[in-house]
Amino acid sequence: MGRKKRIDHKKIHIHFTGWFLINLLALLLIDLQSIRAAEPSTFKQIGVVAIPDGILGGMDHLTYIAKKRQILLSYKSNNSLEIITLEDDLTNPKSTLQSNLKCTFQRIKNQNGVQGVDYSPSLDRFFVGNDGPKGKDEGSCNIFDGKTLKLLKSIPVLGADNAHDGKKNEMFYVAGDKGISVIDGKSMELKTTIDVEGSAKGFKLDAKNKYLYVNVTGKKDSVVVIDLATNRVARKIDLPMSVGVSPVAINEDGSRLFLGCRKTNEVITLEVSSGKVLGRASIPTGVDDVSYDAKAKMIYASCGEGFLAVLKEDTDGKLSLIEKIATAKGAKTSYFDSETSLLFVAVPKTAMNDPHPSIFIYRAIYK
């Protein structure tokens, strides 16, 4: 009998280890490619603001003051207005993701049912729409000094919601249960309340053409057009059906509106002159804010389902969904700042084991 050939276990171990490492590397490369492929093409996340002492519950509208690097957030479940001042300049294109941005936090308490907020740069004042305590027919627009945060005046506005600065005319507009309240920002006096024959939801100011477009829900939803020169309803555009219109954005020349529809889970393009629906695109559920980016001809819709929907507008007004960017469950509130191309998404704390409520910050990518 011949001698048995010895098995070199060392060589087998080396060969096996080499085979294993090669295959592991291949899998890692595939995973890396898939991660890169999944990265958003329209936005890059560059920061996260962790809000201290946050409680369970939703947030409402927010805005950004680029000159001050300040985020104003209506923290509805906390009945507070959060003033968050960023220490870092996030406009630097080389900025990388910072998971806990350095900020200065200030809080104005006792803002019952806080919903809308906006800022007047010419007056350096915050205007805050408060719905009032739950179950009570109340509401107010509270006006604060932008430097001292002192309450300057509280004006009764039943069911106050969205608030928008009138830009050059120093008027402020607040949506409520009785229509749109017009407040002189300088004298802080209520000038009039414009009846829109329904519950005023989202609205948008067209400062160039001096119109205000108000979404009104009902058996048949409509967009009410208000002439800012007279503070009267100029016309009403009836929509084909009840789609649950709420947020609205407007293009740069005021010729088209982009309506976020909660019932049908879509964004529709409405031509202002004809009142025709030019295009529509399906989006995730729970839309609460819609923004228009004139530079990219894009529409951004933040949805409570946990996505930011990015839509492209064609020259004929048709819309197409470019991508869905995963955010977080309940993150329905957003604000796009056209000056800095930064997008802010408010992320609520929805469960006890969730981390801090936070704000995700993205920068638009232009190609």
C-alpha positions, 0 to 999 in steps of 0.5 A: 500500500502506498503512503497516504497523501497528507492534507495540508490544512494550512493551505486549505485554510488560506485558500478558503480565507482568500475565497471568503474575503474576495466574495465578501469584498464583492458583496460590500461593493454591490451594497456600496453601489446600491447605497450610492444609487439610493442616495437622493439626486435632488437633495443632500442632507447636511444637518440635524437639529435635535430639539431639547425637552421635546414631548410626544406629538406633532409640529406645525409650520416653520420658517427660516430667516436666512439673515439671522440663521434662525428657524421659527417652529410652531411646536403645536403639541408643546404649545410653544414657538421655538426659535433656533439659531444655527451657529454654522453657515450651512450654505457652504457647498462643502458642508458635510452631514452634522448629526447634531448641529450647534444651535442656540435655543429659545422658547416662547411658551403658552402659545395655545394651539400654535400653528402658523408663523412668519417673520417681517424683516422690515419690522423685525417682528414674528407673527404667530397664529394660535388656534387656541385651547383645544375644544374652545372657539378661540384664537389669536395672532400674537406679535413678538419683537424679533430681538427681545421676543417680547409680546407686543400685541395679541389680536383675536383671530378665531381659529388662527392658522397660517400666517404670511408676511405681505412683503413690501406693503407691511401687511400680515395675513392670517387664515382663520375660521372666518376667512383671512384677517388683514393686520397692519404690521406696523400699527398692529391693528386689524384692518379687515377680515375677508370672507372666503365662504368656507374654511381657509386652509393654505394660502400663498401671496403673489407679491408681484401681481398683488393677489392672495390665493386661498385654498378653501375646502367644502363639497367642492373645493376651490381657490379664492383669489383676493385682490390685495389692493382692495382686500376683496374677493376678485374671483373664485376658481372651482376645482372639479371635485373635493380633493382636500386642498390644503398647502399651496405653492406658486411659480415665479411669475404667478401664472400657476399654482401647485396644490397639495391634495390630502384626499387624493394624495396628489399635487395638481397644477392649476393655471390661474388665468383659465382655472384649468388643471394642467397636470397632476402627480401622485404623492405619498399620504399626509401632505402638509407643505408644498414649496416651489423651487424656481431655479430647478422648476421643482415642487417639493411636497412633505408628507406625513407618511415619511417622505419628501416628494420631488416633482418636476414641472414641464413647460406645459404644466404637467408634473412628474414624480422624480423621487421620494426621499425618506424622512421620518414618520409624521414629518409632514411640515417643511419649509424651502428657503429660496435664498439659500436653497435649504430645505427644513423638515420638522420631525416629531417625536411619535413614540416614547422610545423615539429620540429627540424631536428634530429638524432635518436640513437638506441642501438642493442639488442643481445640475 
